[in-house]
Amino acid sequence: MRKRSLSTERASTHRQSNLSLILTGYLEKIILGIFIFFVLFSALAIDVKLTRYKLFAMQLSVILLLVFWIARMMLEGRIVVKSNLLNLPILFYGLAISLYYIFSRDKVVARNEFQRMLICVFVFFVVANNIRDRKNLNYILSAWLLGSIFVSLNGISSFWAVKNPANVLTSFFSWLAGIFSSLDKSLHLPVREFLGVAYYGPNQRPFATFGNPNFFAGYIIICLPIFFSMFLTERKGWRLLFGICVLFLLLNLYFTATRGAWGGFIISLAIFAILYSKQVARERWQNFWKGKLKFLIPLFLILVLHFGLMSTSQRYKKTIEAGAGKLHQIIARRTERLLIWRDTLVMGLNNPAGVGIGAFHIYFPRYASAELLKILPQDRFIVNYAHNEFLEIWSETGLIGIGIFIWTIFAFFAQGRLLLKENSGAESQKILTVGWLASSAAILAHSFVSVNMRFIITAVYFYFVLGLLASQCKREIVMPIDWPRTLKLTIIGLVFCVGILSIKEIIEPFRAHKLLTEEIGFFEEKEADPQKTIAALEETIKTNPNQALAYYRLGWVYAKEKNWGEAVRNFEIACRLNPKLVGARNNLGNIYFTLGNKQKAIENYEKAIAINPDMVDAHFNLGYCYYTVGRLKEAADEFKRVLQLDPDNYKAKIMIEKMVQ
């Protein structure tokens, strides 16, 4: 009986082991599918203010990757983490950001930045520890390539359409837009938004699915070194596709005319060339220069002659004159940027521990110099960012934050150097490592003069590339999980529940925006028969001239008819007769705001709040008015108050997000 019992127990254990292996195999495929979804739809999906489908695709992917990664570790019975130099600095950065959020004075404001960095940290760890072989990596890079070809063609065709609207590419994308539009209506799903044709049209500076030429250019310089490294290492068929995509991306980079991205690209090109020549193909480069030198010298002389002749031509002179006209604008923009950097430095020096994550735009007006305000008046321009990622990290998180960020950068390049030494015989691995290093250098250089990292897409790709490099490390930290099966299944169940709640949370901004777009404005609602209502109210006032509510109602009808003078007169009388008519004060604020008298609007909103401190509409309206005149700290305080009174207020949530976009 004892032997039979032991053999039964072994058979049961064997069955459980086989089941775990089967489930782990399925999870491996699911995780690969999520990675493909990530790289494909982070390229294809539309990215515009507030309704950011590209960001949604990224967030959804990260949540699912975390859930399935934890489930796989539970089934495998061990925690496996790649041993690399990046684990500690990125983990510390995530912890530091979490502590900044926990102790933040402005949690509502800090929330977006906290979520941004949390996604970035999670992206690094799921990428570093879930891409286990070159085959899966090739699948991911191939999907990334296909998405990039689509957006490249989209960008080229939108630029081409400016002068030639009937070209083949434009017709193709217009046809796609029509098909997906029909699918939108029939399925009631944002098909066009996820497949990159929602806002397609001619553009002098193409931005494809990225909502802005600068962000598109940032994506391009991330892709170029990686795709070029694949072009050098792949087989003929895929090599051709990677080569074509590189050419398309270069064309788009030229059309976007983004100087910061060009700077990043040139730096990445230099790093790629130096590392490639030093680590991969010193002999190849030497042979190249020996063989091509005779060809390059006459080519250089021809180019010099060509530009010499151009300088004497009338067309060239006109180009120079037009360029001189733009020179003043360029100098002005440079001055703005330098002043913002200088004032950010002052803010950082005055706040060694930082002003708090996500709070740059709130506190910067206190440090904006008179020189900057002269160029960018506070009531017309809002400086949301430092236009330099390093300065912004320093100003928000102080010496701790910038110290950890710089540690991360050094660790990344040190890890890349180690990988180049370790892969002494694997040329393809070396070239790909050079691609990761050059890509990250491009992002960092571009972020020195741009806000790209703050719009999360570029930041996520930066940490994605860090994770790709770390995934090549061979050494692993393995910790066995000797927990009961029931406990493991419970953990898997809890993780899936948390994942579902997190997905619900990221859907919320889309729901809020939909509600906002469907909401009818106060002055857009019309009275069924305004003249009849006005006549009846005037009769009531003749009978009882001290009836405040009649004047209030009359002011309300005149406001709907946009007869501002009569509306103001009647609301003022109503307030004089009954000083506690909070609605009249709020409506007066709305009218003065519409008429452009924002000071009077603020006064009336403040009076409404003094009457009823819990009036949500008055707090929101006052916050919005502060926002439009550049008083961002006061605006944020009002929106926070709105959310304290009404935690589900979608308008306040949208405005807090809009303040940093």
PyMOL commands that set and color helices and strands:
alter all, ss='L'
color gray80, all
select helices_A, chain A and resi 2-44+53-76+87-102+107-130+134-160+168-187+191-194+213-233+236-256+259-280+282-310+314-350+360-367+370-375+389-422+427-447+452-455+457-470+485-518+522-524+530-543+548-560+564-577+582-595+598-611+616-628+632-645+650-658
alter helices_A, ss='H'
color red, helices_A
select strands_A, chain A and resi 78-82+476-480
alter strands_A, ss='S'
color yellow, strands_A
deselect
rebuild
show_as cartoon
